[in-house]
Amino acid sequence: MPVSPTAPIRGDRHSDDHPTSQNGPGQTLWEPKNIMPEARFLPFMAACAVDASREVQRGIATYRALTGVPPEDADIATDSNFDRHVLASILAAAAMDGGPLPEKAGLSGHELAGLLQHYFPSVEVKISEQLLAFKCDENDEIAMVRDLLLKQRSTEGHIGRWLAAMIARRAIEPDHLWEDLGLRNRGELSRLLSRHFAPLAARNVNNMRWKRFFYRSLCEDEGLVMCTTPVCTQCNDFNLCFGEESGESRMAERRRDFLLQAAGSIVGGDWPI
């Protein structure tokens, strides 16, 4: 059952909002034994963690290890390139948070291995047995959002299932959803949802904040009401649902701060080596 319509919604510091599904007919679930080659692994986490003490370096290094370019240079003209950008961005944001990467990304260890092998085959990955055996201990809130997305999938293959789990997990983080996913702006999030979860995205006709919209959809599907008035423009919470969601991405913000700190060190005569 959805969260109470009167309960505060988690997952956005800027406001108050905030068993894996089977594939479609004729599809089989991914088998991990088919995608885990035994030779010439590159330790993925070591490649990503250039300096584990700095979030920005972890995030950018993770993205570059997967795509070969920094996030600002991503070419997303085609759908396939866009999908790789989205997945790399989510994994980069998860790496920035620290802790087990599968947990922060919302995937099991086997699902993460499958995703990396399918979308980033040029990156030879080694995942420890302990990490490979990791299973997400998701809460009801994550499960409800994931299932909402799964019911509205509009693309074939595993990516919709993986994205539903990843988006649901990242949605409990405190920033705007596009920031929690490591994306560069809200437009990329809207494109992601319109591409992979088109029926759900089409329902957001008034451009409500996506976290808020997810929870409102959950309530409506259960016949509940989370709004205090029937007309949005007359509601005291209007800005919480429809307020501005622009800003600097997490990685860009932290990279700027890092560069400013480095410049200050150089000016002060302490040259980095």
N, C-alpha and C positions, 0 to 999 in steps of 0.2 A: 504494500500500500504506500502511496506517496507520502512525502513529508507533510506535516500539518500545514494548511494554508496560512495559519497564523504564525508559524515558526519562522525565525530568521533564516534566510538562505545563505549558505556558506559560499566562499570562493571568490570574493572580489573586494580587495581592500579599498577600492574607489567607491563602492556602494555596498548595499546589503545583499546584492544578488550573488549571486555567484554563478553454470557449466557452459562454456563457450557455445554459441549458437551453431547449429549445423549449417553447412553451406546449402546453396540452392539445389534444385533437382538436378540429378546427374553429376553432382560434384562430390568429391571425396575429401575428407578432412586431411590436412597436411600431415605427413608422417615424418617425424624428426630423423629417422634413420636414413631417409633419402637425401638429406641436405647437409649432413655433417661429414665432410671429407676428413680423412684421417691424417693427411700430410700437409706440410708447408703452411702451418697456421701462423698468423701474426697476432701477438697479444693485443687484442683490441683495446682493452681498458688502459693498458700502458701507453698506447699510441695517443689515446684521448687525453690522458692526464699529464699534460706537459708540466704543469705545476698545480698539484692538487690543492694548494692553499689559495688559489685564485679562481673564482667562479668563471670569470670571463674567459680565461685561458682554457679551462675545461670545456666550456661550451663551444668556443670557436674551434678549438683543436678537434673536438668530436665531429663537428660539422665538416671541417676540412678533411679529416680522415675518411669520412664517408663519401664526400662529393668531389674533393680535390680543389675546391675553391672556398673562399670565405663567404659567409651568408649574404653580404651585400652584393656579391657578384653573381648570385644565382640566376640562371637562365630558366625561366618558368613559362616560356612561350607555348610549349606543348604540354598536353595533359600528363604524359609520362614523366617529363622533367619536373612538372609541378608536384606530382605525387612523390618523387624522390626528395624534392626540397622539403615537403611537408614532413615526411618521415624523419629525415635527417634533423630538421628543426626540433621536432618533438624529442628525439633522443638527445639532442644537444641541451635542451632545456632540462631534461631529466638528469643529465650528467652534472649540470650546474648545481643541482640541489644536493648532490652528494648522496651517499647511501647506495644500496643495491640498485643497479640500473633497471632491471626488470620491474621492481616494485614501483619505482618512480615513474616508469613509463606505462605501467598498467598491464604488463604482459607477463606470462610465465617465462622461465628460462628457455624452454623449447620454442615458444612462439617468437621470442626475440631472435633466437638463432635462425628460425625460418625466415623471418623478415629480412635479416641481414643477408642471408644467402640469396634470397630471391631478388631484392632490390639493390643490393650493393655487392654483387658477386666478385668484383675486382678487389675488394678488401678481404684479405684472408684473415679470418677471425678465429681466435681461440677463446672459448668460454669455459671457465673452470667447471668441474663436475658439480661443485656446490652451487654455482650460479645457474647451471643448466637445470638442476633439479628444483630450482626456486618456483614456488607456486604463489600466486597473489592471494593474500588474505583480505579480500575486498569486503567493504561494509555494504549495508543495504542501499545507501545513497548512491554509491558508485554503480552498484548492480542495476538500480532503477534507470539511471541515465544511460548506461550501456545498452540495456534492453530496449529502451525507447529508440535509440539510434539503430539498433539491429533490425527493428521492425520496419525501418524506413530506408533501408539500403537501396541504392540505385545503380550500383556497379557490381560486376561479377568478380569472382575470385576471393582470395583471402584478405585483400586489403581493407574491404569494408568492415570485416570482423575485427581485424587488428585496430583499425582506426576507431571503431566504436569503443573498444576497451581503453585505448590510449586517451581519447578525448574525455571519457567518463572519469578516468583517474586524474587527469590533469585539471579537470573542472573543480576539484576540491581545493586547489591551490588558491592563494589570496588575491591574485591580480585579475585583470580582464582576461577572458579566455584566450584571445589571440596571443597575449603575452605569456600565459601559462603554457601554451603550445610552442613557444619559441618563434612564432611567426613575426613577420616584419610590420604588419599592420592588420587592421580589422578586415580590409578587403580580401586578404588572403584567406582568412577564416571563412568569410562568406562564400568565396569560390570553392573552398574545400567542402563545405556543407552542401552547396548547390550541386556539386559534382557527385559526391558519394552518398548523400542522404537527401536527395532532391525533394521527395514528398514532404519531409519535415521542414526543409528550408523554405519551401513555397508557402508554408503556413504563416511564416513570419512577415506578413504583408506590411506591417507598420515599422519594420526595422528595429524591433525590440532588442535590447542587449541579449546576447545568445544564452548566457547562463540563466538569466531571468526567464527567457523564453522556454528553455528546457523544463524548468520546474513548473512553469505555468501549464505547459503541455501535459506534464504528468498529472497535475491536478485535474485538468479538463478531461483527460482520458478516464479518470476515476469518478467523474461527476462532481468534483469538488470545486470550490472557488477560493482563490488566494487573494483576490482583489477586494478592496474596500468599497469601490463604486463600480457601477456597470459601464461607465464611460471613462476611458483612460485620461482624457484631457481634464477631467474634473477631479482626478485622484491626487491626493497629497504625495503619493509615491511616484509621480510621473517621471521625475528626474532619475530615480533609481532604476527605472525600467528602460528609459529612452535617452538617458544622458550621453554626453560625448564619450567616445571610447578611443580617441586618438592618443598619440604620445610616442615616445621613443621605445623601441623594443628593448627587452631585458639585456640582450647581448650588446646592442649598440650603446646603451646607457652605461653598462659596466666597462665596455671597452673605452669609452670616452673618459670615464673616471680613471681608468688604469693609465691611459696615455697622459692625462693631466698630472697624475702622480709621478710618472716616469719623467716628464718634462721638468717638474719641480725638483726632482733629484739631480738632474743634469745641471740645471741652473745653479743649484747649490754646490756644485763641484763634485757630486758623488756619481760618477759615470758608471752606468751598469756594464758589467762584463759578461 
